[in-house]
């Protein structure tokens, strides 16, 4: 397993995969608590191989964009999604990749595997017992905001109620974005284009297109890409993507709220990026065996595709 890889776009910026697994994460706890006979080969590795050396150990999908600005020789760090495994990801990969802080946060949607780590954001913010710090900008849709108000009212509340004690909590600056690819926004110096996709036919999740010199599309939770969104990221109708990061839940069949490998590969062929990396995998995927299969597929189809893994760092030139 490599902790670092390279693309055709290369400077001080990078994409760092904090997590590449499904909502339940890998190992699947049932595989450890009630092992099958024979035991699950992917999940059983968790008991014998340290996670940092195990590409089959997968936390909730999450990405850090390490953006290097040549003009002032500084780095900014943008986090996409803050799931249930966020604290573990900080312990493992913030230290490994020297990520000192977060400058902005972007949410794809408001499901547990994207937001339940929000309370732990305070642990990566400067310490203040009375919350006198600059809040971290966090970008999310109207629907996600409504849900966050119910899940984390104390993170949204701006003023204390009479008699309420001060308690240290994450300080966040909530900024609403539109579910519209024609309404881009800027976070920490990078322009992001929202990519509305269906996450089940009753639910919209957001992917994001970003990068000027290296065009990256990140779509973590998708069961169908509407034609209006596909038009923005397809080689046939827009500038070819350099990197497509795309959801794939199971190896076979289909699922009502996620792409599975057959739909993922068909989408890769249709969008025709220069390169694709897959995320959101369950324990059906073995990193080594299935990347061997994808290597053969890539040679046949002419589009490099591989499973990403937690800790993967891809150097890119974003601006």
C-alpha positions in Angstrom: 0.0 0.0 0.0 1.2 3.5 -0.8 0.4 6.4 1.4 1.1 8.8 -1.4 0.5 8.8 -5.1 0.9 11.3 -7.9 -1.2 12.7 -10.7 -0.4 14.7 -13.8 -1.1 17.8 -11.9 1.6 18.5 -9.3 2.5 21.3 -6.9 2.3 22.0 -3.2 -1.5 21.3 -3.1 -2.9 17.8 -2.4 -6.0 15.7 -1.9 -5.9 13.7 1.3 -8.4 10.9 1.7 -9.3 10.7 5.4 -11.9 8.0 4.8 -13.0 5.8 1.9 -15.6 3.5 3.5 -19.3 3.2 3.8 -21.4 4.6 6.7 -20.8 1.5 8.9 -17.1 1.8 8.2 -14.7 -1.2 7.8 -14.3 -3.6 9.6 -17.9 -4.4 9.8 -18.6 -5.0 13.5 -20.8 -8.0 12.9 -17.9 -9.7 11.2 -15.9 -9.4 14.3 -18.6 -10.0 16.9 -20.2 -13.0 15.1 -17.5 -14.3 12.6 -18.7 -16.3 9.7 -17.2 -19.6 8.7 -14.9 -19.0 7.0 -14.4 -15.5 8.5 -14.6 -12.4 6.4 -11.1 -12.0 5.0 -11.4 -8.2 4.7 -12.7 -7.5 8.2 -10.6 -10.1 10.0 -7.5 -8.2 8.8 -8.5 -5.5 11.3 -7.4 -7.8 14.2 -4.0 -8.6 12.7 -2.9 -5.6 10.6 -2.4 -2.1 12.0 -5.0 0.2 10.4 -2.2 2.6 9.0 -0.9 -0.4 7.1 -4.2 -1.8 6.1 -6.0 -0.3 3.0 -9.1 -2.4 3.9 -9.5 -0.4 7.1 -12.0 2.3 6.0 -13.5 5.2 7.9 -16.4 7.2 6.7 -15.8 9.0 3.4 -14.1 12.3 3.9 -11.5 14.4 2.0 -9.1 17.2 3.0 -8.0 19.6 0.3 -4.6 21.0 1.2 -4.5 24.1 -1.0 -1.1 25.7 -1.4 -1.2 29.4 -2.5 2.0 30.3 -4.5 1.2 34.0 -4.1 1.7 34.1 -0.4 3.4 30.7 0.2 0.6 29.5 2.6 -1.5 26.4 2.9 -5.3 26.3 3.7 -7.1 23.1 4.6 -10.7 22.4 3.5 -12.6 19.4 4.9 -15.4 17.7 3.0 -17.7 15.9 5.5 -17.3 15.3 9.2 -18.6 11.8 9.8 -18.9 9.4 12.8 -15.2 8.4 12.5 -13.8 12.0 12.4 -11.8 11.8 15.6 -10.2 8.6 14.6 -9.3 10.1 11.2 -7.7 13.2 12.9 -5.6 10.9 15.2 -4.4 8.8 12.3 -4.1 11.2 9.3 -3.8 14.8 10.5 -0.6 13.9 12.3 0.7 11.6 9.5 0.1 14.3 6.8 0.9 17.3 9.0 -2.5 18.9 8.8 -2.4 21.6 11.6 -5.9 23.0 11.4 -9.1 23.3 9.3 -9.8 26.6 7.6 -13.2 25.6 6.0 -15.7 22.8 6.1 -18.1 21.7 3.3 -20.9 19.2 3.8 -22.3 17.0 1.0 -25.5 16.2 3.0 -26.7 15.7 6.6 -26.6 12.0 7.1 -24.8 10.5 10.1 -21.7 9.5 8.2 -21.3 13.1 7.0 -22.1 15.2 10.1 -21.9 13.3 13.4 -18.3 14.3 14.0 -19.2 18.0 14.1 -18.9 18.1 17.9 -15.3 17.1 17.6 -14.4 20.1 15.5 -13.7 22.0 18.7 -10.7 19.6 19.2 -9.0 21.0 16.1 -9.8 24.6 16.9 -7.8 26.9 19.2 -8.7 26.5 22.9 -10.9 29.1 24.5 -13.0 28.2 27.6 -15.5 30.9 26.7 -15.5 30.3 23.0 -13.7 33.5 22.0 -12.2 32.3 18.8 -12.9 32.9 15.1 -15.5 30.5 13.9 -14.7 28.0 11.1 -16.8 28.7 8.0 -19.0 25.7 7.1 -20.9 25.5 3.8 -24.1 23.4 3.5 -27.5 23.3 1.8 -30.7 24.7 3.3 -31.9 21.1 3.9 -28.7 20.2 5.7 -28.9 23.3 7.8 -32.5 22.5 8.9 -31.3 19.0 10.0 -28.2 20.3 11.8 -30.4 22.7 13.9 -32.3 19.6 15.2 -29.2 17.4 15.6 -26.8 20.0 17.1 -28.8 23.0 18.4 -25.9 24.0 20.7 -23.6 24.4 17.7 -26.0 26.7 16.0 -27.2 28.7 19.0 -25.7 32.2 18.9 -26.8 33.6 22.2 -27.1 32.1 25.7 -30.5 31.8 27.3 -31.0 33.5 30.6 -29.2 31.5 33.3 -27.5 29.3 30.8 -23.8 28.5 31.6 -21.0 28.9 29.0 -19.8 25.6 27.7 -17.0 25.1 25.3 -18.3 24.0 21.9 -17.1 24.1 18.3 -17.4 27.6 16.8 -18.9 27.4 13.4 -19.9 30.1 10.9 -22.9 28.5 9.0 -23.0 29.5 5.3 -25.9 28.3 3.1 -25.1 27.2 -0.4 -27.5 26.4 -3.2 -28.1 23.0 -4.8 -27.4 24.5 -8.2 -24.3 24.1 -10.4 -24.9 27.7 -11.6 -24.3 29.0 -8.1 -20.7 28.4 -7.2 -19.1 29.5 -3.9 -15.6 30.2 -2.6 -14.1 28.5 0.4 -10.6 29.3 1.5 -9.6 30.7 -1.9 -11.0 27.8 -4.0 -14.2 28.0 -6.1 -16.5 25.1 -5.7 -19.3 24.2 -8.1 -22.2 22.3 -6.3 -23.1 19.1 -8.2 -26.6 18.0 -7.2 -27.1 14.3 -7.4 -29.7 11.8 -6.3 -29.0 9.8 -3.2 -32.1 7.8 -3.5 -34.9 9.2 -5.6 -36.3 11.2 -2.6 -33.1 12.9 -1.6 -30.5 15.3 -3.0 -26.8 15.1 -2.0 -24.1 17.4 -3.2 -20.9 16.6 -5.0 -18.4 19.3 -5.8 -16.3 20.4 -8.8 -13.2 22.4 -8.0 -9.7 23.2 -9.3 -8.7 25.4 -12.2 -5.6 23.7 -13.6 -6.5 20.3 -12.2 -10.3 19.7 -12.4 -11.6 17.5 -9.7 -15.1 16.2 -9.1 -16.0 14.6 -5.8 -19.2 12.7 -5.6 -19.5 10.5 -2.5 -23.2 9.6 -2.2 -25.0 9.0 -5.4 -27.6 6.7 -7.0 -28.2 8.8 -10.1 -26.6 11.8 -11.7 -29.1 14.1 -13.3 -28.4 15.1 -16.8 -28.0 18.8 -15.8 -25.2 17.8 -13.4 -23.6 15.3 -15.8 -23.4 18.0 -18.4 -21.0 20.0 -16.2 -18.5 17.1 -15.7 -18.7 15.0 -18.8 -15.9 15.1 -21.4 -18.6 15.1 -24.1 -20.1 18.4 -23.0 -17.4 20.1 -20.8 -13.7 20.2 -20.2 -12.4 16.7 -19.3 -12.0 16.0 -15.6 -8.5 15.3 -14.4 -9.8 13.3 -11.4 -13.2 11.9 -10.7 -13.8 10.6 -7.1 -16.9 8.5 -7.1 -19.1 6.4 -4.9 -19.2 2.6 -5.1 -21.0 0.6 -2.4 -21.1 -3.0 -3.4 -19.3 -5.1 -6.0 -22.4 -6.4 -7.8 -26.0 -5.6 -8.4 -27.6 -2.3 -7.6 -28.7 -0.3 -4.6 -31.4 2.3 -4.1 -29.3 5.0 -2.6 -25.7 4.4 -3.9 -23.9 3.4 -7.0 -22.5 -0.1 -7.0 -19.5 -1.1 -9.1 -21.4 -1.8 -12.3 -23.1 1.6 -12.2 -19.8 3.3 -11.1 -17.8 1.9 -14.0 -20.6 2.7 -16.5 -20.6 6.3 -15.2 -16.8 6.5 -15.5 -17.0 5.4 -19.1 -19.7 7.9 -19.8 -18.0 10.9 -18.1 -14.5 9.8 -19.4 -12.2 11.5 -16.8 -8.5 11.2 -17.1 -8.5 9.2 -13.9 -11.0 7.9 -11.4 -10.7 6.9 -7.7 -13.5 5.0 -6.0 -14.7 5.6 -2.4 -17.6 4.5 -0.1 -16.8 0.8 -0.2 -18.2 -2.0 2.0 -16.3 -5.0 3.2 -17.1 -6.7 -0.1 -14.1 -5.0 -1.6 -10.6 -6.3 -1.0 -8.2 -3.5 -1.9 -5.5 -5.6 -3.5 -7.7 -8.2 -5.3 -10.2 -5.6 -6.6 -7.6 -3.2 -7.7 -6.0 -6.0 -9.8 -9.4 -6.4 -11.5 -9.7 -2.6 -12.0 -6.2 -2.5 -13.5 -7.3 -4.9 -16.1 -10.5 -3.0 -16.7 -8.5 0.3 -17.0 -6.2 -1.2 -19.6 -9.2 -2.4 -21.6 -11.2 0.8 -21.4 -8.3 3.3 -21.4 -9.3 5.1 -18.2 -7.2 4.5 -15.1 -9.5 3.5 -12.2 -8.5 2.3 -8.7 -10.0 2.0 -5.2 -8.8 4.8 -3.0 -7.7 4.0 0.5 -7.6 5.9 3.8 -4.5 8.0 4.1 -4.0 8.3 0.3 -2.4 11.6 -0.7 -2.7 12.8 -4.3 -0.5 15.8 -5.2 -2.5 18.2 -7.5 -2.2 21.7 -9.0 -5.4 23.4 -8.2 -4.7 27.0 -9.2 
